[in-house]
Amino acid sequence: MQRTSASIASTSAPTSAAASTSFRDLAPGITGMALVGSSVTVSRSLVDAPLFATQAVRYAAAALLLVALARAARVPVLRPRGREWLWLAGIAATGLVLFNVAVVRGVAHAEPAVIAVAVASVPILLGLIGPFLEGRRPSHQVLVAAPVVVAGAVLVEGTGRTDAAGVGWAALALGCEAGFTLLAVPVLRRHGAWGVSVHAVWLGALMLAGLAVLFERPADLGTLGTAQWAAAGYLAVMVTAVAFLLWYRTVVAVGAGRAGLLTGVAPVAAAGAGVLAGSGVPGPAVWLGLLVVVVGLAVGLRPGRVPGPAVRTPRGDRGAASP
């Protein structure tokens, strides 16, 4: 999520959760989460499509698009080195591959709202863990706001029935959603939003392609209709290439903890997309949830004192040169 110019690559580590967080810093993350929320409605047309093969095509297309855009914007995409490969592979394995598996398998044991509520709890994890990875102490302001945002998301999504397996898949989905941001923190300093997005996406495409060969018949992609290919294209362009860049740009600008609060936008956007798709006007609980999310964001993102540095800087950030 860097700026679309050569200066993007020079962005350093997250800006100490800036005390003067500006809307310009938050807007990319808000937009990215709105796009993620819209994917819920779009993805319904892919329920019968081969999971791994379709997702492999999606991420492969997104990777090609990201590389083309980076070259057009003259943004250098650096080659990973050393442990960076592990961080980037971790993002791909958790945030892209396992997350999709957890959601698909989870809804077989639990109502979709259960999975959605679990994922909506990610601001708490990001608020607690993210600052430590950035070499800072967690912000009390963010820690107070995170449960409020989560409560609002729960009201928007509702609750649902589940069994023990459903709870397990929901927990895995939560961990994978958090991993998508937390595992990026140590490599965002050197690679920026462009580099992290490009490498995570092509690695994810390779992993999914391997799973498709092992567990599916890739030839089944030929059975997809026009609407399904259109949905896959939307996911590749808007929910992957564009949303990834926007999200990581905000993580760089304001830190993982504050950015995590913006995930509360996703369920609200999903509800809005459902209305546009003809699912009807939301009930009172959804409107109340929307209000609670807004209150939580206002509490967590208002200007405040910058948290002091942590006792020690994480080893993964030591000596990391700015691009």
C-alpha positions as CSV (number, residue, x, y, z in Angstrom):
1,M,0.0,0.0,0.0
2,Q,2.6,2.5,-1.0
3,R,2.2,5.6,-3.1
4,T,2.1,5.0,-6.8
5,S,5.4,6.7,-7.5
6,A,9.1,5.8,-7.1
7,S,9.0,7.4,-3.6
8,I,6.8,4.6,-2.5
9,A,9.8,2.3,-2.1
10,S,11.4,4.6,0.3
11,T,8.6,4.4,2.9
12,S,10.1,3.2,6.1
13,A,8.5,1.2,8.9
14,P,5.1,2.1,10.2
15,T,5.1,5.7,11.4
16,S,4.8,5.0,15.1
17,A,1.0,4.9,14.9
18,A,1.2,8.6,14.3
19,A,-0.4,10.8,16.9
20,S,-1.8,12.9,14.1
21,T,-3.3,10.1,12.1
22,S,-4.8,11.7,9.0
23,F,-7.7,10.6,6.9
24,R,-5.4,10.4,4.0
25,D,-3.5,7.6,5.8
26,L,-6.7,5.8,6.8
27,A,-8.6,6.2,3.5
28,P,-6.7,3.4,1.6
29,G,-7.4,0.9,4.4
30,I,-11.0,1.9,4.6
31,T,-11.4,1.4,0.9
32,G,-9.5,-1.9,1.0
33,M,-11.7,-3.3,3.7
34,A,-14.8,-2.1,1.9
35,L,-13.6,-4.1,-1.2
36,V,-13.0,-7.1,1.0
37,G,-16.5,-6.8,2.4
38,S,-18.0,-6.7,-1.1
39,S,-16.3,-10.0,-1.9
40,V,-18.8,-11.9,0.3
41,T,-21.6,-11.2,-2.1
42,V,-19.5,-11.7,-5.2
43,S,-18.0,-15.0,-3.9
44,R,-21.5,-16.6,-3.7
45,S,-21.4,-17.3,-7.4
46,L,-18.2,-19.4,-7.0
47,V,-19.7,-21.8,-4.4
48,D,-19.8,-24.6,-7.0
49,A,-16.5,-23.8,-8.6
50,P,-13.3,-25.8,-7.8
51,L,-11.9,-24.0,-4.8
52,F,-8.2,-24.3,-5.2
53,A,-8.1,-24.1,-9.0
54,T,-10.3,-21.0,-9.1
55,Q,-8.3,-19.3,-6.4
56,A,-5.0,-20.1,-8.1
57,V,-6.3,-18.4,-11.3
58,R,-7.4,-15.5,-9.2
59,Y,-4.1,-14.9,-7.5
60,A,-2.0,-15.6,-10.6
61,A,-4.0,-13.0,-12.5
62,A,-3.6,-10.6,-9.6
63,A,0.2,-11.2,-9.5
64,L,0.5,-10.4,-13.2
65,L,-1.5,-7.2,-12.7
66,L,0.5,-6.1,-9.7
67,V,3.8,-6.6,-11.6
68,A,2.5,-4.7,-14.6
69,L,1.2,-1.8,-12.4
70,A,4.5,-1.7,-10.5
71,R,6.5,-1.4,-13.7
72,A,4.1,1.3,-15.0
73,A,4.5,3.3,-11.8
74,R,8.3,2.7,-11.8
75,V,8.1,1.1,-8.4
76,P,11.0,-1.3,-7.8
77,V,10.0,-4.8,-6.5
78,L,12.9,-6.1,-4.6
79,R,14.0,-9.7,-4.5
80,P,13.4,-11.3,-1.1
81,R,16.4,-12.5,0.9
82,G,17.0,-14.7,3.8
83,R,14.2,-14.9,6.4
84,E,12.1,-12.6,4.2
85,W,11.1,-15.7,2.2
86,L,9.7,-17.2,5.4
87,W,7.6,-14.2,6.3
88,L,6.3,-13.8,2.7
89,A,5.5,-17.5,2.4
90,G,3.7,-17.3,5.8
91,I,1.5,-14.5,4.5
92,A,0.7,-16.6,1.4
93,A,0.1,-19.8,3.4
94,T,-2.1,-18.2,6.1
95,G,-3.8,-15.1,4.7
96,L,-4.4,-16.6,1.2
97,V,-4.5,-20.4,1.3
98,L,-5.5,-21.5,4.7
99,F,-7.9,-18.7,5.2
100,N,-9.9,-19.8,2.1
101,V,-9.8,-23.4,3.3
102,A,-11.0,-22.4,6.8
103,V,-13.9,-20.4,5.4
104,V,-15.1,-23.1,3.0
105,R,-14.7,-26.0,5.5
106,G,-16.0,-23.9,8.3
107,V,-19.4,-23.1,6.7
108,A,-19.9,-26.8,6.4
109,H,-20.0,-27.0,10.2
110,A,-21.2,-23.5,11.2
111,E,-23.5,-20.8,9.8
112,P,-21.5,-18.1,7.9
113,A,-22.2,-15.6,10.6
114,V,-20.0,-17.7,13.0
115,I,-17.0,-17.5,10.7
116,A,-17.6,-13.8,10.0
117,V,-17.8,-13.0,13.7
118,A,-14.6,-14.8,14.4
119,V,-12.8,-12.9,11.6
120,A,-14.3,-9.7,12.8
121,S,-12.4,-10.2,16.1
122,V,-9.1,-9.6,14.4
123,P,-8.7,-5.9,15.7
124,I,-8.0,-7.3,19.2
125,L,-5.1,-9.5,18.0
126,L,-3.7,-6.8,15.8
127,G,-3.9,-4.3,18.6
128,L,-2.1,-6.6,21.0
129,I,0.6,-8.2,18.8
130,G,1.1,-5.7,16.0
131,P,2.8,-3.0,18.0
132,F,5.3,-5.4,19.5
133,L,6.4,-6.5,16.0
134,E,6.9,-2.8,15.2
135,G,9.0,-2.2,18.2
136,R,6.4,-0.3,20.2
137,R,4.1,-0.8,23.1
138,P,0.4,-1.4,22.4
139,S,-1.8,1.7,22.4
140,H,-4.3,1.8,25.3
141,Q,-6.6,3.8,23.0
142,V,-6.6,1.1,20.4
143,L,-7.0,-1.7,23.0
144,V,-10.1,0.1,24.3
145,A,-11.5,0.7,20.9
146,A,-10.9,-2.8,19.4
147,P,-13.6,-4.6,21.5
148,V,-16.1,-1.9,20.6
149,V,-15.4,-2.4,16.9
150,V,-15.7,-6.1,17.3
151,A,-19.0,-5.7,19.2
152,G,-20.3,-3.6,16.3
153,A,-19.2,-6.2,13.7
154,V,-21.0,-8.9,15.7
155,L,-24.2,-6.9,15.7
156,V,-23.9,-6.4,11.9
157,E,-23.1,-10.1,11.2
158,G,-25.4,-11.6,13.8
159,T,-24.7,-15.0,15.4
160,G,-25.3,-18.5,14.3
161,R,-25.3,-22.2,15.2
162,T,-22.1,-24.2,15.1
163,D,-20.5,-27.4,16.4
164,A,-17.0,-28.1,17.8
165,A,-15.4,-28.4,14.3
166,G,-17.1,-25.1,13.3
167,V,-15.5,-23.4,16.3
168,G,-12.1,-24.8,15.3
169,W,-12.4,-23.6,11.7
170,A,-13.6,-20.2,12.9
171,A,-10.5,-19.9,15.2
172,L,-8.3,-20.9,12.3
173,A,-9.9,-18.3,10.0
174,L,-9.3,-15.6,12.7
175,G,-5.6,-16.6,13.1
176,C,-5.1,-16.6,9.3
177,E,-6.8,-13.1,9.0
178,A,-4.5,-11.8,11.7
179,G,-1.5,-13.5,10.1
180,F,-2.1,-11.6,6.8
181,T,-1.2,-8.4,8.5
182,L,1.1,-9.4,11.4
183,L,3.5,-11.5,9.2
184,A,3.9,-8.6,6.8
185,V,5.2,-6.2,9.5
186,P,8.8,-7.4,9.5
187,V,9.1,-7.2,5.7
188,L,7.1,-4.0,5.0
189,R,10.1,-1.9,6.0
190,R,12.2,-3.1,3.1
191,H,9.7,-4.2,0.5
192,G,6.8,-1.8,1.1
193,A,3.2,-2.5,0.1
194,W,4.1,-3.2,-3.5
195,G,6.7,-5.8,-2.8
196,V,4.8,-7.6,-0.1
197,S,1.7,-7.7,-2.2
198,V,3.5,-9.0,-5.3
199,H,5.5,-11.7,-3.5
200,A,2.6,-12.9,-1.3
201,V,0.2,-13.2,-4.2
202,W,2.5,-15.1,-6.6
203,L,3.5,-17.5,-3.8
204,G,-0.1,-18.0,-2.9
205,A,-0.9,-18.8,-6.5
206,L,1.8,-21.4,-6.6
207,M,0.6,-23.0,-3.4
208,L,-3.0,-23.1,-4.6
209,A,-2.0,-24.5,-8.0
210,G,-0.2,-27.3,-6.2
211,L,-3.3,-28.1,-4.1
212,A,-5.5,-28.0,-7.2
213,V,-3.3,-30.6,-8.9
214,L,-3.4,-32.8,-5.8
215,F,-7.0,-32.6,-4.8
216,E,-9.0,-31.3,-7.7
217,R,-9.4,-31.6,-11.5
218,P,-8.1,-28.3,-12.9
219,A,-9.9,-29.2,-16.1
220,D,-13.2,-28.4,-14.2
221,L,-12.3,-24.7,-14.7
222,G,-13.7,-25.2,-18.2
223,T,-17.2,-25.6,-16.7
224,L,-17.3,-22.2,-15.2
225,G,-19.8,-19.8,-16.7
226,T,-19.5,-16.1,-17.7
227,A,-20.8,-14.9,-14.3
228,Q,-18.3,-17.1,-12.4
229,W,-15.4,-15.9,-14.5
230,A,-16.6,-12.3,-13.9
231,A,-16.7,-12.9,-10.2
232,A,-13.2,-14.4,-10.2
233,G,-12.0,-11.4,-12.2
234,Y,-13.4,-9.0,-9.7
235,L,-11.8,-10.8,-6.9
236,A,-8.4,-10.8,-8.7
237,V,-8.4,-7.1,-9.6
238,M,-10.4,-5.3,-6.8
239,V,-10.2,-7.6,-3.8
240,T,-6.7,-8.8,-4.3
241,A,-4.5,-6.5,-6.4
242,V,-6.1,-3.2,-5.4
243,A,-7.3,-4.1,-1.8
244,F,-3.9,-5.6,-0.9
245,L,-2.0,-2.5,-1.9
246,L,-4.5,-0.2,-0.2
247,W,-4.4,-2.2,3.0
248,Y,-0.7,-2.5,3.3
249,R,-0.3,1.2,2.6
250,T,-2.4,2.0,5.7
251,V,-0.5,-0.5,7.8
252,V,2.8,1.2,6.8
253,A,1.3,4.7,7.5
254,V,-0.4,4.1,10.9
255,G,0.8,0.7,12.2
256,A,-0.9,-2.7,12.5
257,G,-2.8,-1.9,15.7
258,R,-4.7,1.1,14.4
259,A,-5.1,-0.3,10.9
260,G,-6.7,-3.4,12.5
261,L,-9.6,-1.3,13.7
262,L,-10.5,-0.7,10.1
263,T,-11.4,-4.4,9.6
264,G,-14.7,-3.4,11.2
265,V,-15.5,-1.7,7.9
266,A,-15.6,-5.1,6.1
267,P,-18.8,-6.5,7.7
268,V,-20.5,-3.2,7.2
269,A,-19.6,-3.1,3.6
270,A,-20.7,-6.7,3.2
271,A,-24.2,-5.8,4.6
272,G,-24.3,-2.8,2.2
273,A,-23.3,-5.0,-0.8
274,G,-26.1,-7.4,0.2
275,V,-28.6,-4.6,0.1
276,L,-27.4,-3.6,-3.4
277,A,-27.7,-7.3,-4.5
278,G,-31.4,-7.3,-3.5
279,S,-31.2,-9.0,0.0
280,G,-33.4,-6.3,1.5
281,V,-33.0,-3.5,4.0
282,P,-31.0,-4.4,7.1
283,G,-32.8,-4.7,10.4
284,P,-32.3,-2.6,13.6
285,A,-29.4,-4.7,14.9
286,V,-27.4,-4.0,11.7
287,W,-27.9,-0.3,12.0
288,L,-27.0,-0.4,15.7
289,G,-23.9,-2.4,14.8
290,L,-22.9,0.2,12.2
291,L,-23.2,3.0,14.8
292,V,-21.1,1.0,17.3
293,V,-18.4,0.4,14.7
294,V,-18.3,4.1,13.9
295,V,-18.0,4.9,17.7
296,G,-15.2,2.3,18.0
297,L,-13.3,3.8,15.1
298,A,-13.7,7.3,16.5
299,V,-12.3,6.3,19.8
300,G,-9.4,4.3,18.4
301,L,-8.3,6.7,15.7
302,R,-8.6,10.0,17.4
303,P,-5.3,11.9,17.9
304,G,-3.5,10.9,21.0
305,R,-0.1,10.4,22.6
306,V,2.2,8.1,20.6
307,P,3.0,5.0,22.6
308,G,6.6,4.8,23.7
309,P,9.1,2.3,22.3
310,A,9.1,-1.3,23.4
311,V,11.8,-2.5,25.7
312,R,13.6,-4.0,22.7
313,T,13.2,-4.0,18.9
314,P,12.2,-7.3,17.4
315,R,15.1,-9.1,15.8
316,G,13.3,-9.2,12.5
317,D,13.4,-5.4,12.3
318,R,17.0,-4.9,13.3
319,G,19.3,-3.5,10.7
320,A,16.5,-3.6,8.1
321,A,17.6,-1.0,5.5
322,S,15.1,1.3,4.1
323,P,14.5,0.6,0.4
